[in-house]
């Protein structure tokens, strides 16, 4: 099937920059972009004007301007307004969630991009789906039991909730219960489970836990020092702090770390000191370079916990904190020792509170890749991840590489893309493709920092939860056009970087 060439996107993105009268004359430059399956994921160009007395009314009216293109019939019934965000470049981004029979569709958001009351772009998959039913025959309690059994929850709970959603498969919407099952233990889980509301079968299950001499800010209370950092702007503005705890080689309860002289030089304290120090550096980078106050942009507390489990060689964001293991025979160093690993995990928190990429398939690979890319920007030293976890002379020298994904078993071009069932559909595996695109872009423009600005803006304002690689390309090119101009050499280099890994 014929698709628009991506260079046309660079031309159309000029619509984001001029004044409203100039935009109004540019409707001939309207372009529609589709993925390899022919699904629309991006529209750019002058699409019409916003109307309405409230943000939600304006957004729902604007959807009428593209309803024929997307083939939905009644925006007021098929979408619910979520929020809006005015960026530092004068564009307002409005997020809506797609619904069917007044039931939300899992992972289906649409973003409207507005400048000077004009709709100048749309991002997201939101074409119509055919529902298989609107009435469940399975009870919510039965769905909860089925979900816990499916993920083998070691600590079954009756306090879980089951929410009705539609789960999209092709052009069909399957009525389902969404159940979230979380636990900490030897093998922690943070599962999203979709249970068929008609027969109780499992439609999908996604584990959102990813597998992979210093001065620190502390707080003294009653003559005892704690790993609590109240020196950042988040404390002055929101009363929030950076805190670090320890599991003490367990998996359930945490303890605060204390010190009497504020030296923190005990070997037992090193993992916590690293996590604490790195969390502060990551907070500073996001604030200074991206103007993002904490992981959610709202100044929320940043909590880390170290020494999780026994021989646990992983680190993960669990939705509330970043947790680090102490390593094992293969990774003989506490995971918190590596700044890029810490930055990777805190970037997962950023992803959760911005684009909300679904941790499965291509959207999950994008979550891994964006975390890798921004971690490499924050560390700013090399193109490998986790190199500080391996002593000099080790057979393994890093966990993966953005420059050479294939050296660590990842594909780096779409011709080598792997469709697998394990690893949530290959989220770690196929992340090598967008990783290599980021590396190609950063090295072509000779600026890791500028490349990071493009990736962050795309993540914040142009990606939706179910984005695929093609949509990610569109998102980064829209962000690049806003930052550096649609016809800039940087924009050309970005298009070349994506083409070099086979993403069109």
Buried (B, 14 or more C-beta within 10 A) or exposed (E): EEEBEBEBBBBBBBBBBBEEEBBBEBEEBBBBBBBEEEBBBBBBBBBBBBEEEEBBBBBBBBBBBBBEBBEBEEBEEBBBBBEBBEBEEEBBBBBBBBBBBEBBBBBBBBBBBBBBBBBBBBBBBBBBBEBBEBEBEBEBEBBBBBBBEBBEBEEEEEEBEBBBBBBBEEEEBBBBBBBBBBBBEEBBBBBBBBBBBBEBEBBBBBBBBBEBEEEBBBBEEEEEBBBBBBBBBBBEEBEBBBBBBBBEBBBEEBEEBEBEEEEBEEEEBBBBBBBBBBBBBBBEBBBEBBEBBBBBBEBBBBBBBBBBBEEBBBBBBBEEBBBBBBBBEEBEBBBBBBBBBBBBBBBBBBBBBBBBBBBBBBBBBBBBBBBBBBBBBBBEEEBBBBBBBBEEEBEEBBBBBBBBBEBBEBBBBBEBBEEEEEBBBBBBBBBBBBBBBBBBBBBBBEEBEBBBBBBBBBBBBBBBBBBBBBBBBBBBBBBBBBBBBBEBEBBBBBBEBBBBBBBB
